[in-house]
Amino acid sequence: MSDHPIDAPEILNNLFFVRKTILPNDGEYLKNGRIVVEESENGDIALGYRLHVHHSSAPLLLYFHGNGEIATDYDGAAPFYHACGVSLMIVDYRGYGWSTGTPLASKMLPDAQVILDKLDSVLGEQGIVPGRPLFVMGRSLGSAPAIYLALKNPDRLRGLIIESGYADAPSLFRRLGIPIPDDLADDDSLPINNGEKMRRVSTPTLVIHGERDVLIPVSHGKTLHENASNADKSLVIIPNAGHNNVGFTDIQKYFDGIKRFVDAHLS
């Protein structure tokens, strides 16, 4: 367990909605595994991943999902990402899918950094050509680790994609009557103030948001886009889309936006 104030039960219970599943079998173009993010004499903590291989030399999109999802939920979407020219690797959080451990807000972003640091080794084991162009994407809660990786590793990423992301976690929790201590706001390793972090993100950025999102209003997406420090940034608002149907309300607009972004940042 953790005694960090961001890991208080009232916060974790509203931040994470854990779903478990067993480690699936691999296929010719589908690879599954775990990546150790924390070693302990009481048992290592390892995060599960699911890799949809487009081809061995394709660029890679490293994906962090929403708080009620698991990696296998993206099986149906993977062909659309392949049509954008990328392999897709979805990583679960602690306790989700076939990951071990218990979800902790204090560990989510540091875990993402460990994943990135071990990525080349993991991909090599799966037959992926080393040094593939790398993009990172985060949806909803996953916007926090994606933004964090872009902030801390600008030279390792070709681009950052944010879908249905939040700019200010405290404002969302205040709506639930759950305060987040003010003294945590300046800690980059916590999934709190994405909007402020974006002011220091120099990576080319694409923000996608649903026009009718009532869980994380579109104003958050607009703030993330506005705050991005790189002039190379795009905002795609999907008309009539809410929070959980952004990728399906207008599939062509959604994936056309991703494909244009990826294509523009491969050279």
N, C-alpha and C positions, 0 to 999 in steps of 0.2 A: 504494500500500500504506500501512499504518498501523503506527506503532511504539507505539501505545497498548497497555498490558499486557492490556486486555480483548480485544484483537484478536490475541492470540497464536494461532498455528495450532491448537494442541491445543484451544483453546476454540471457535474458529470452526468447526472441523471437526465438533464435536459440537453446535453451536448451530444451524447452517444446513444444510439439505438442499435445494440449489438445483434447481429445475426451470425450464426455459425454454420459451417458445412464441412464436409470431409475433403481431404486433399484429392482432387480429381486425377484421372489418368491423363497422360500426355497423348497428343496426336502428332501427325506429321508437321503441322504448322501451329500447334497449340502446346505451349510449355507451361508447367506449373512448378512452383517450388516455394521455398522459404529463405529469407535472408536474415541472419542473426544481427540484431541491432543492439543487444545488450547481453553481455556474458555475466553469469552469476553462478555461484556454487550451489544455489538452490534451483538451478535450471535456467538455460539461456532463453531470452525472449527473441522470437523470430517472427517476422512479418511475411505473410503469404503474398505471392504475386501470381498473376496469370498473364502470359505473354502470347499475343496473337501475332505470329510472324508473317509479315507481308512477303518479304524475301530477305535473304541473309545480309544484303548490303543496303537495305532501305533505311531512311532516317527513322528515329524512334521517338514516339510520343509517350512520355512517362506521365501517368494519369493518377490523380488522387480524387476519390469519389466523395459523394455526400454521406451524411451521418447515418442514413438508414439503408445504405446499399452495401453490397459486397462485389468482389471482382467478377464473379460469374454473371452478374446482372448485365454486363456489357457484351456478352456473347453475340447478341443480335445486332449490336451497333458496330462491332469490329469490322465487317465488310465495308461499311461506309468510311471508316478511317483508312482502310486499305485503299479505297478509291481516292483518298486524299494523298496517297503515296507513302504512308507511314506504317510501320509496325506499331502495335499498341500494347503497352505494358501497364496493367492496373495493379496497384499495390494496396492491400488492405491495411487497416489500423490494428493496433494491439487488440486481441480478443475477437476480431472479426474473421469470418471465413475460416481458414485453417491456420490463422495466426495464433500464436500463444500469448499469454499474458492478459492483462486487464487494461482497458482503455484509460489513458491519462492525458489530460490536456497539456500538462507540463512536458510530456515526452513526445508529443506528436510532431513538432517541428524538428527537434534534434534527431528523431528517428528518420525523418525524410532526408536529412543530410547524410546519415549513415548509408541509406539506400543509394544515394547518388555516388557516394565515395566507393561503394562496392559494385557499382553498376557494370563497369567494364568487365570485371571478373565474372560476374553472373552471366552476362550476355555471351562472353567467350565460351563458357561452359555449355551454352545453348546453341552454339554454332553461328552466332552473329559476328559479322566482320567488325573488328575493333574500330573505334573512332567514328562511329556513325554520328551524323548531325543529330543533335538532341533538342527536343522541345519538351516543355513541361506544361501540364494542364491541370487545373483544379476546378472542381464543381462544388458550389455551395461551401460546406465545411472544408472541402479539399482546396478551396482557394487559398487558405492560410499556408499549408505546406508548399504549395506551388509558388506563391509570392515570396515566401521565405527563401526558397532555393534560388529564385531569380535575384533576390537581394544579395545573397551571400556568394553566388557563383556566376557572376555576369559573363565571365569568359568561357564558361562551359556550356552555355545554352544559346541556341539560335533564336528562341522565342518563348514567350509566356502567353498562355491562353487561359482566360478566366471565364467560367460560365456560372451565372447566378451567384456570384461572389458577394461577400459582405465587406463593407468599408469599416464598420465600427461595431465590434461585437458587444461592447457594453450597452449600446443603445438597444440592441435586440434583446439582451437579457433584462434590461429595465422594463421592457414590455411585459415580461414574465414575472416581474417583481423580484428579480434576483440581481443584487448588486455585485459588481466586480470591483475589488479594491483599486482605488485610483493609483496607488503606488506601483501597480503592475504594468501600467500603460507603456512605459518606456523600455520594457524588456522585449527585445526582438525575438527571443526564443519562445515567446508565448503567442498563441493564436488569437490575438486581440485586435490591435489597431492596424488592419490591413491598409487602410487609406493612408495613414502616415508613412507606412513602409513604402508604399508606391511612389512617394515623393523622391525616394532614393533608389528606385529600381530603374536601371539604365537599359534593360533588355527590351527589345521590340515587343510590343504587347497588343494582344487582341482581347477585347472584352465582349462577351455575349450575354444578353440578359433578356428575360421575358418582360414584355410591356406590362402585363397584368400580374406580375409576381406580388402576392400579398404577404408571403413569408419573409422574403428579403426584397423590399421594393426596388424598382428599377433605379431609383435615385442612388442606391449604393453602387450599382454598376457604373452609372455616370460619374460618380465621384472617383472610383478606381481609375477610370479612363482619364479623367481630367487631371488627376494627380500624377499619373505616370510621367516620369521625367524625360523619357525618350520621345522625341517628336515623331518617331516612327511608331504610331499607335493607331488602332482602329476600334470603333464601337459598332457592334451589330445588335440592334434591338429587334426582337422577334414579335411582331404584332399578334395580339390575342393570346400570347403564351403566358402561362403561370410559372410556378417554380419548378415543378417536376415534369413538365412536358415541353421544355424549350427545344430539345432536339428532335421532337416529333411533330410539333405544330406546323413548322415549315421546314421540312427536311432539306429541301434544295437550298434555301437561304442559309441555313445553319452550316451545312457542310461545304457549300460554295465559299463561305467566309473563311472556314478553316483551310480549305485547299489553297485559296488565294494567298493566305497568310504564310502557309508552309512554303509554297512555291517561291514567294518573294524573298525568302530568307535562307535559301539553300546555296546561294552563290556567295 
